[in-house]
Each structure stands twice: as C-alpha cells, then as structure tokens.
C-alpha cells in the first residue's frame, strides 16, 4: 500500500512532443539503458533509491560494491528484472550474434541452434561499417533542428521497449551510433558534444571503438558526472532534452526529468520516431520468427486459469485492466514461447488483460494457426503490436482503472494514459459544471459527481502481480525444471569427461572452443533450444573478470596451470538451467584450494539453510559469505537470482543479495541460484553455482505456528574434489559433499554412456580420504573426516558399489591418478 | 541527507494552546508512552514507518513478531533509544521503587544502593490509594471545560520529556490516573469514556487494577483499534484532542496529528501544565539529588574536546546550535552522572551547545561546587531547567540554525522553535518589503534579501550526532567496561557458588530472594552503584516470560526441577554490565539440553562472526538463529542492543535484530549484547547473554582494501556445561566453550576467594569429555570432540593445571558429581 500511495503522489509532467505523420519505422523502439553491470543482480529500473546507484553509471565505484547499505528511505519496491553479475549479454560481441542465432532456429517442433563461435560475428555499427562516426553524429544533430524535434540534446540508452535483458539487433541503437559494442552504455549527444558512459569492464573496449568525436565517461571513476549532471553542466539553462519514451520505464524517465529540472531543462518525449532509426540506413529488420505454444504439460496451468487468477487480483485492487509489457510475463501468462531475442524464449509483444477479455499486441506474422487456436480458446484477441498506445488511450476513454507497473512499463504508455485521464477528467468536470449552470439542484450535482468519479479513468501504479505468480513455480514447472536439469547434467558430464582429456592433448584449446563444444553436447540433449546466456568460459585471470565473455579473436587457451571457470546454461522446452563449475586440470596451489574451499563452504551453508517463511532472501546472503569473511575475502556480486521455468535465466522478484532493498520473501516453489565466488584480479576466479528450489520443510517443531523453508538442489554435476582442502571442512560439510556426489551418481549415471559413467564414478566416489590418509597427511585432523566418510561409504547402496567393481572399479583402476589427474575426489 | 530533506518536508501545523499564567507545577512534564514492549529492541519513537508497529499498541500481534519485514518505504532513520525485550521497567511494580532507590543513594564518593525487595513498594496510584478511580476521572474531565484547556479528550502516554527508558516517580502520571502500574500503557480520556491500552504481558494485571470506569484495550488482539482509531471512532468529527507536548517526541506528535485529522480532529498542545498534575494531590517531588563528575579516567575524553568535536559537526552541517534532550547524551557529553532515575546514572536536564558557548538547563540544587567548577572549566553555563523553551525562542530570535533530532526532542521544544522561526520570517519579510517601498534600488534589496536569508532562523531536523559519538567507545571507556565486567564476573561467580548450595538446602528460596542476594554480592564490588535494570529472575515457566519481573508477593520458589534464567546487570563507576545465564540445578531433560545447546550455538556463531566494516547489525542476526531454525525453533526478540559505558544499559543507534530498518553500521569500539534465547510457553526459558566489543580484526587478507570487524568478549562467567548436548556441537564449537572457560578461569579466579575459586574451577575445566567417554555414551561421535579437547587440554597453561592439582584437583575431588551436580563441565 505504501508504494502505491507513494507512486500515486508522483505527478507526471512529462511533455509529449506533438504527434506527427512522420513515417516512423516502428513504434516499438528500444535500446540498452545504463544498467550498471558491476552489480550482480540489478533490479529492473525500480524507482527505489536503493537501486539508484545501479542505474546511474557515474556514481562512485565504492557505492556499487562493498556492501554499502542502500541509501535510507525511498520506497523499497520489489525489484523485478534481475540483471546478471556477468554481462547482460544483449549487446556486445556476441549479441548481434544472438539475433542471428534466433534466425537459425526453425519454428517447428525441433529447434535448431548454432554454436557460439558462429554467432560471434557482425556487430552493428562496428568500426568496420561504412558510415564514419562523425557522419552519424552530424546526421543526428541535423535532426535536432527539425521543427517536429526541436531539441538541444538526445539521450540514447541501452533498453528496448520492454526492459529486456537480451534484445534484438534492430534495437541496438546505441551500438550503431557510437560504434561501441559493449553490453552497457548510455550515449548523450548535444549540438556540440557527444559522450558515452560505460563502466570499468568496457573502458579499454570503448577507447578502441569510439571515434575522437566521443567523450568516454568512465563510470565509477571519481569525479565522473552522471548523464544528467553532465547535461546540467554543459548546456545553458532551459534546454530541451529529448528521449525516446519507449526506451525508458516511466520511473526512469521521471527520475531523469527531476534531475535535469535542476537546470530548468525540459524532458521532451519524442515518441513517434527514434532519431537513431531515422539515420540508420541499413537497419536490420525486427525479428519475425513464429511463436509456439508452450505445452500444457510443461506449463502446468492453462491460460484461462492464469487469466482468471489475474482478473481476481485486478478486481481485488479495484482495477478493470492491466498492461503487461515484460516479455517473459506475457509468455508465461499465455503459455507461449518465441525466439525474437537470443537466450530467452520470448517474443516482442504487449498484453492487456481486462476483466472480460484480453488482447495480445503482436505482429500477425508471428502467430501460426496453432498459436491462434490456442489464443482463441483462452479468449485472447490479437491486435498489431503498434496499436498498444491507441488501445491504452481508448481504455482511458472507457474509464478504465488501469494497473501499470511504472518500474517496467515504458514512459510512452504511462504518459499517454495519464494525458488521456486528464483530458477525460477535464471534459467530465466541464460537463458537470454546465449541468450546475443549467439549474440542476446541488443534490443532483452531488450524485452526478459521484457518477463522474466512478467513470473517470485512473491508474494503479504498482508492481505487476504477474511477477510473483510467475516466480512461484507450479508442479509441472518444477517437474520440467528437474528433468531439464538432469539432461543438462548429462551433457555437462559428457563435456567435462571430454574436456579432461582434451586439455591435456590439445595445447591450443581456446575458451571459445570449449564453449562451442559444450554447446554441442547440450544440443544433443532432447528438448534443447539454446544457451540461456552467453557462456562464460574463463581460464586463469579471465576467470577473475566476473562478466567475462571470450571472443574468438582474443580469447585465451585453456591449460593445466590455472583454474578454469565455466558458467553456462541451457534453454530446454521444459526448463532453464544455469550452472557454474570451477576446475583445475593440473595442480592447484594451496591458496587456490583454500579459496575454493571457502567458496564451497558458503555454497554449502546457503544450500543447507532452513529459515522461517516470509523471510527476504538478503537475510541468507551472509551465510554464503561468512567463510570468506573469516579470512578477509569476499565477492562483489549477489549470491542468488530467480530463474524462470523455460523462460528468462534471470527473473525477479526474489533474490539473495547483500542489497537490503529487496524485501520479497522467499516462497515455496521459487527457484534461486546459489553462486558464491571469489575473484583474484589478474590471477583466477572461482564460482560454484547450483540452482535451488525453495521448499517447505517438515521439522520436528514449528515455533509460533510458523512454517519453515529450505532448499532442494536442481543441479547435479560433480564439484571438483581436488580443489577442496578437507582440513578446512567440518564433518557436516564433508558429508554434504559426499551426499551430493552420491545423488549426482544416482541421478546422472543412468543418462550417460560407459566412458562418461566412469568419469562420473571417479568424480563422485569418496575414496580420496583413504588416499590422503595413507599419505600420512593431516592424519589427526582428518580422523573425524574419515569417520564420517566411512559411515557414508557404508551407507552407499551396495548395488552401486558392486556395479563399479564389475566395471573394474573406477576408482582403483585409475589408481593414484585420482588425485594427480584433473579431477580428484574427497 | 535523505532523512534531512524528508523531514524538512514535514510541515508542522500543531496548534499551540494560548499561553497562560496558570501556575504550572513544573514545565518539565512527562509520562510513559505506548512503546510496545513486545518487541525486543524498539527504536526511540522514530518517524520511520518501520518502527510504527512498535509504537501503535493495537496493531495485529502478528506484525510484532515472526520476522515480518518492515513496511516498505519511509525514511529508515537510525533508531536511537533501544528498549528492552523485557520491561522498560520504568514503571510497574518496582519502579516507584527505583525512584526510592535513587533516594537511598548518597551523592558522595561511595554510592549506596538498596536491594530489590525493599524497592518493590509504594506504587503511585495503586488500588490502595485514597482517591477512587472515578473521582480522578471526574476531576480530570472538569478541567476539559476550563477555557484555557477547552478539549474533548486527553491522551496520557508513558513518556517523560526526554524519552527515557527509566523515569522518576513524579512523572508516572498514567499509573496515578489509571491505577494500572504495568510498564507500558497509554490512557485516553474523553468526556464520556476512558480507555487504557496495554499489551499481552499486562492484560491480567490491568484487569485487576483498572476500575470499571476504564475500558481495557488489549493491544495486539484482533480488532482492537489504535488510540487514534478509537478517538476517530468514538468522537464526533472536529473535536479538540489535547496532549502534553513535552511527553511526545515531535515525530510522534506529528504522526498522531495526521491520524486524527482523518476525522477532522485538532491536536491541541497544552504545554503550560499537565492535566494529571493538576489533579494529583500528593504528587511526589521531582528528584533532586546532586549530580557528580564522571572521572576523566573513566570518561577518557574531556568535555572541551567533546564539545569541540560536536561544534565541528554543527559547522559542517551549517548549524549554529543544537538542543540535546536525551539524558544519557547530556551526561556523556558533559562527563557528568546523576541519580534522578533508577538504573541509569543520568539527571534531568537539557543541553544547548552553540558554536561559542554551551548552556546546561538543570535544577541548581543538583549542581555541587565540584560539578560547577567542572562545568565552568568547559565553558558551560547553567540555567534553570524550566528555561529551555524561552531559550529556544531566543535562539530563534538570534537567527540560529538549530539542529533538532525530532525523533527524540519533544514536541513542545520543536513547535516553539518553528513558531518563532515563522514569526521572524514574517517580520523580516515585512521589513524587506518596506525597504523596497522606500525606494531602495533593487540591487540593494537583493543584497539585503541575502542577508535576511542568512539572518532567518531555521532548523536541521536530523538524528543527533551525539548518539553515534557516544556509541563508539574510547580507550578509557573500553578499559572501564572491561574492568567493571571482571568485578561483575567475580560477584556473579560468588553468587552462583552460593546459589548452587542454597537451592538444595533452602526449599523456599524465591526468585526475588535470589535477585536480592545477587544485589548483595554486586554491592560488595568496588565502584558498584546500582543494578542497570530490574533483575529478571525466572524459574521454570516464569523464564519463558521474556519480560518477567518477579514481585515479592507473587514470585516462585527456585527449585531443582526446571531451568532457572537470570538476566541482570550492574552500574559501576567505570562501566555498565548486562548478563544472562540459564542453569539447571537438577537433571535437565534431553529436550532442554537440545534447546540450550542450539541457543548456545547461535551465541557462538554471532560471537565468532567476522564481517566487513560498514555492515548493519541486522545482517548478523541470522547467525544467532540458524541453529534454532534447523529444528523449527526461534525467539521473538532481537539478538543484540547497544550498551552505554557507565550509562544506559540500552542505547542506540546500533542493534543486531531481525528488524531490517536499522541500517546503522557496526563500528570499531561499539558495544553490543549477544543474547539469543528460546522460550517455551508455560514451561521454561533459555537465554545466554554476553556483552561484546566490536573490534577491528587483523586478517591475512583485505579484499578490496576493506577492513574487517569481529567481537571481543567483555563478559566472563561460566556457561553451564551440564546443559550442553555435546553431540550437537562441532569441534569448533566445543573449542569455543573450552577456550571461553579457560579465559573465565584466568581472568576471574584471581578475584575470588578459595571456595568460589573451587566452584569456578569445576565450572571452567574440560574434564567431562572423559567422563562421558568412560560412560560409553556416543563414543564414536565424540571421538573428534575428544581429539580437540585433548589438544586444548594440553595447551592449557601448565601452571594452571598444577595449581588445581595442588588444591586437590577440583574436578577429581568432586568425582562423578561434576555431572550429577548442578553445574557440569564439558
């Protein structure tokens, strides 16, 4: 309620540029906004102060890290879209890429994808393009003077119209204009100057790619202003600053408006055309691949039921309609999937759900007859994507009480609705006054006013109810997630088995080649569609770059002298995966082992957490860090993000992070990642990531009648035991590792061939303790370890042990190599 | 900054009743406000939404417990005064008591105190007083009609004018009027009705004590309205509701004003007299005992230096003066102590610090020549306590920029300053207009306006900078805290040694007698002044009442069949202590041992925490609960509160709690309690409390250049090993217990006599492991335990072992009794 009231209090005074008949290429306009990728999980442009540091690129670096508490006050709204510790990936090197990946997919039953290396080509607006940087700027500035534009500056952010993490190539306007292809950046062009803001990850790249006409603003560096501070500085007072209102959430636009008002600048919403599109000669076409129905066996709940639940919420909140603009929310609600953007099975669209009917705004050519039937049976009408604004206007005319999540719905939609509301209010008030003048009794007028009030359209500006409904998975979604994770685990086992051999024989095995090979293994799994994000394949120092993305022309070879970090995920018809493993193919140093072990201890502590219901995720974050803190270590990203079921790999509203602003309680059925890490600059990176299902736990007590929650693992891939310093682990932690590996063996061994099964056995058996003991290492400290181990060894299913013996005893066959080779065991 | 802006935005429209020449008994008026004692650590009436549930008594009970996240939004101000999980104690049975304790203290070098039992007499307005309840109400209502009052209702809260936790008897107006002597409650009297709000702890007591003229409002029960909701319900629209503005913080008054404005009621600030005082025939005199100088060897920093630091902060914030109204802040800043209220060595006063001088508003008769010299040498003037309002007015006249912490400074002071500011603004504006009309050039006017702006008084409404300065202890304060804790530990060892014998021989040993005996032992320690709060001495089911306070007429006998919880503390010349131990003098059940062990595990986890600087305390709260959560248990209070150095036992702004609103970072030099617990209704209560000093730790790494903090224990009293189920403990936890007991032995044994030393040895030695082993219990699980133990045994100083052998071997002399007797050992 507080948020609601608070938001209502924010009055919109955005100025809309006059409508024109100018032929806009598409009203659907987008770009990447300055979502700071220094932060692990960034809420989707929420109006909360707590999230501001994440959105204003040039805030002091120290604000973005080190657990600085969020600024006090401000409505701590539920963050919705959670961006990634690593690159949002919708942009840089592999992103145009991703768009062509979408192209390569067939729309039929069997989806075909292409490997990463093939996708890493063709950047929009790269330095190799025909038009010189200054030429583009000149063309853009010419537009400033046009009477239907009339602005002094234009801001080109990095968003699309839906706040998507991954966006289509045709919306990569900032990259086209600036030539800078990093995933995060905001360009600002005045009549005299042009500046690009990006963060520490991209300073070098931006220096290379920007022409001398551009000023590089190194966000996070001391003294670097924000975009609005810069505009207030370089422009004389009272200028007109233009934006494409489709590319800003309403809240972001309001924030910008307020910031520039300090210098009496006006924010001009130019909604009929995007200025970059006007000068973009060979702009790629918007994606047009067909959508598909997401099978009810994976979706679990049919569209009518979902719509019915949503309508109940609308009625409860006194609303008659809602505009849904987040692509994953539309896809989830309508049990549909698409392939408009890389890594996420979504399609460009808006959805308006009213009490009696629903309308999907989507390009007709994306709707196959099957999809059309599916939609019809749920009572969903179709309208062209471009008609969203006129429909919102006509809703206002009908007196709609419209639910708008202003943290994600773009400023174009919100401002047009507000203007329409004001117009209708004025009209009705005039009518009412006339009646009064015509001699109607004041009593009558009073009644009329009541009617008028009821007939006046208005907005409820509140976080979308679909976000939480989507986050709490149903039985079928959980089933699909579990199944897809097992197939993914099989692919990863095959991959690691291959990798262990390959790295010793192939001295020129690159990080990209590794990612490509992993893609090959995943592709062989049933129901595989695509990667769920660009694979982070980082050897040695590259592993320490949290947002590392290897490119085929500049990546490292993977060797046996350092740690190798691999963070990857798959999109399957029934689920979405996200897993990180860190391994060493040679001899890890004691220091690397200590760091790895402390990260593992954090991973275990979070995995094993039991906590009362209604607990926000941030409360648990400390559990994942304590073991690192003990020796003065830490990591500069969150510990867990939500994951969609066969949808976006990053979703809200829940998270597990040191950012205290997100008060969303963890709930039974939610899925979160568990990914503590440690990164040593210029040296190595460590991260261990599993996905977890939040689950009610049955405990002997229930203090105060409160339910308790815990986690169930979804990910089953061995953790490299060689990297574990067992002397640091408690018996409970050793038991956790052994139990986990037993589960991995049980679940994944039936899914792989004999050779891989052998690898799996070696990496999930518990024999190393004895090896270590015989070496006389740490004999006394390990006594307790061995005790527990021996118990858990005996507890291991007899059948399993026998099968190994029959195979020649994976562990013993490899002999001492278990420890000397790439993958040791505890 | 956000708070500042936010608060400035709150406009005061409080209506001041006209000034009268009515002979007010004292302008210093106070009462206890409805600080909900259900909550462990309640911020001092902050304006933050997060704290509202704690202040509005009739909110649903569920809001007060179960980790419900704080309401989103609202400026999360630093909580200042931290109330107690147990009774604020300024009121109920023992509180008049406490006032007479103050009386019994000599003001000389040696301070004499009296035991609790003697103090538990003479309640103001108890049912035994001469005037019948209805008579008082009739007299009060007669005043409503007086022209200088003219109100329809009057609210009598539980505060004094300084938001003190412990208040003097003469300010216990709510108790006098209602006859209800519980520590928390708010009375509201209209012309027809009279209602009293209190919480679950006091329902039975209130039922007994209230006359039939009073409606009992059971706060926390479903459907029970808040005071303002009730007023809005029972009064016709547009009534005048009176309060004594000295008894409400400005923020609390503003909140009340807003709530009642919904029914168009006006809030009337009657500042010249308190209506209850008008009818209180034999009202006790305000406390008048002399103050004393707090020795520089304990204070560490002289007054001039403290004032100088404060003045720098004022200048940095563009202020020319500050009003300090919290009694502990005045005492700390001036290195003075007093004995106006029980348990806290403070004295009723206000302090105004300006850039060039400072004024203490205090009754002259409290200032001895020594104190006068002390104040003079620091440039502090004296003025009568009653002149605070006129001084604030004259500050406004001088154009002061006044710092006011509206979360604690009362509404009388803030509103008089604001009114004065407005008057001066109007006057200057008129003057400026006149100059313009007289033909001065506009340039000149512009300069004049600048001057005028500079000359206009205004307020900075921000948390007092003294709070954090006081919370971060200097070297001498830390030294004093450490020393007083050792003497306190000696007293407690003597006490427990006595108790262990007494409980077996004395079948009529009451909870109060136990508290009295403890008081006797403490009194024998050098520098002891008083208890730091009323001792919580709870046997069996009484231990489960978190805020339990035994009374001599109704308390239980302490026996050997159940757990006994003892939470107590002392005020010493050099420090303040607060410690809880739970013991069993017979055979604890396995369940009690499990619960105790899990509480201990939480205690250890927090004690051992290492965390980056700038971390709010609430981040660590989960560490103290995890072990309980694992089996579905929890406790409904915070885990840690700040403690003053020879000052209030509860102080802010830091805390360690599941309330996420307090973002105050823990800092090197702060002191916090570590007191997880578990309470089983009608059965038993467990709490283990030590005080901890926040300390920088020297770690092998410093990730990102961040400093790390940890805790150093201040409390050294054995934890009853008999209650520990060692099978649940990790080797690290067992080592913690053993190390702690080694420290207790080393530090405390030199301070006690031979008999007590023997008790101390038995309760700090590590022999039980072997005993358990020989019993063949849990042999395998304990192997690791024994290993660690044996190592730590060997590590024990030889000298210490020898001394025991010389004494005949404390452990062995007692033989098997170590486990069978009251206090076992690990």
Boltz contact constraints between the chains, C-beta under 6 A:
constraints:
  - contact:
      token1: [A, 2]
      token2: [B, 71]
      max_distance: 6.0
  - contact:
      token1: [A, 2]
      token2: [B, 72]
      max_distance: 6.0
  - contact:
      token1: [A, 2]
      token2: [B, 73]
      max_distance: 6.0
  - contact:
      token1: [A, 6]
      token2: [B, 73]
      max_distance: 6.0
  - contact:
      token1: [A, 66]
      token2: [B, 706]
      max_distance: 6.0
  - contact:
      token1: [A, 67]
      token2: [B, 612]
      max_distance: 6.0
  - contact:
      token1: [A, 67]
      token2: [B, 615]
      max_distance: 6.0
  - contact:
      token1: [A, 69]
      token2: [B, 616]
      max_distance: 6.0
  - contact:
      token1: [A, 69]
      token2: [B, 663]
      max_distance: 6.0
  - contact:
      token1: [A, 71]
      token2: [B, 2]
      max_distance: 6.0
  - contact:
      token1: [A, 72]
      token2: [B, 2]
      max_distance: 6.0
  - contact:
      token1: [A, 72]
      token2: [B, 75]
      max_distance: 6.0
  - contact:
      token1: [A, 72]
      token2: [B, 76]
      max_distance: 6.0
  - contact:
      token1: [A, 72]
      token2: [B, 663]
      max_distance: 6.0
  - contact:
      token1: [A, 73]
      token2: [B, 2]
      max_distance: 6.0
  - contact:
      token1: [A, 73]
      token2: [B, 6]
      max_distance: 6.0
  - contact:
      token1: [A, 73]
      token2: [B, 75]
      max_distance: 6.0
  - contact:
      token1: [A, 75]
      token2: [B, 72]
      max_distance: 6.0
  - contact:
      token1: [A, 75]
      token2: [B, 73]
      max_distance: 6.0
  - contact:
      token1: [A, 76]
      token2: [B, 72]
      max_distance: 6.0
  - contact:
      token1: [A, 610]
      token2: [B, 629]
      max_distance: 6.0
  - contact:
      token1: [A, 610]
      token2: [B, 630]
      max_distance: 6.0
  - contact:
      token1: [A, 611]
      token2: [B, 629]
      max_distance: 6.0
  - contact:
      token1: [A, 612]
      token2: [B, 67]
      max_distance: 6.0
  - contact:
      token1: [A, 615]
      token2: [B, 67]
      max_distance: 6.0
  - contact:
      token1: [A, 616]
      token2: [B, 69]
      max_distance: 6.0
  - contact:
      token1: [A, 619]
      token2: [B, 622]
      max_distance: 6.0
  - contact:
      token1: [A, 622]
      token2: [B, 619]
      max_distance: 6.0
  - contact:
      token1: [A, 622]
      token2: [B, 622]
      max_distance: 6.0
  - contact:
      token1: [A, 629]
      token2: [B, 610]
      max_distance: 6.0
  - contact:
      token1: [A, 629]
      token2: [B, 611]
      max_distance: 6.0
  - contact:
      token1: [A, 630]
      token2: [B, 610]
      max_distance: 6.0
  - contact:
      token1: [A, 631]
      token2: [B, 699]
      max_distance: 6.0
  - contact:
      token1: [A, 631]
      token2: [B, 700]
      max_distance: 6.0
  - contact:
      token1: [A, 631]
      token2: [B, 701]
      max_distance: 6.0
  - contact:
      token1: [A, 632]
      token2: [B, 699]
      max_distance: 6.0
  - contact:
      token1: [A, 632]
      token2: [B, 701]
      max_distance: 6.0
  - contact:
      token1: [A, 632]
      token2: [B, 702]
      max_distance: 6.0
  - contact:
      token1: [A, 632]
      token2: [B, 703]
      max_distance: 6.0
  - contact:
      token1: [A, 632]
      token2: [B, 708]
      max_distance: 6.0
  - contact:
      token1: [A, 633]
      token2: [B, 701]
      max_distance: 6.0
  - contact:
      token1: [A, 633]
      token2: [B, 703]
      max_distance: 6.0
  - contact:
      token1: [A, 634]
      token2: [B, 703]
      max_distance: 6.0
  - contact:
      token1: [A, 663]
      token2: [B, 69]
      max_distance: 6.0
  - contact:
      token1: [A, 663]
      token2: [B, 72]
      max_distance: 6.0
  - contact:
      token1: [A, 699]
      token2: [B, 631]
      max_distance: 6.0
  - contact:
      token1: [A, 699]
      token2: [B, 632]
      max_distance: 6.0
  - contact:
      token1: [A, 700]
      token2: [B, 631]
      max_distance: 6.0
  - contact:
      token1: [A, 701]
      token2: [B, 631]
      max_distance: 6.0
  - contact:
      token1: [A, 701]
      token2: [B, 632]
      max_distance: 6.0
  - contact:
      token1: [A, 701]
      token2: [B, 633]
      max_distance: 6.0
  - contact:
      token1: [A, 702]
      token2: [B, 632]
      max_distance: 6.0
  - contact:
      token1: [A, 703]
      token2: [B, 632]
      max_distance: 6.0
  - contact:
      token1: [A, 703]
      token2: [B, 633]
      max_distance: 6.0
  - contact:
      token1: [A, 703]
      token2: [B, 634]
      max_distance: 6.0
  - contact:
      token1: [A, 706]
      token2: [B, 66]
      max_distance: 6.0
  - contact:
      token1: [A, 708]
      token2: [B, 632]
      max_distance: 6.0
  - contact:
      token1: [A, 730]
      token2: [B, 730]
      max_distance: 6.0
  - contact:
      token1: [A, 784]
      token2: [B, 784]
      max_distance: 6.0
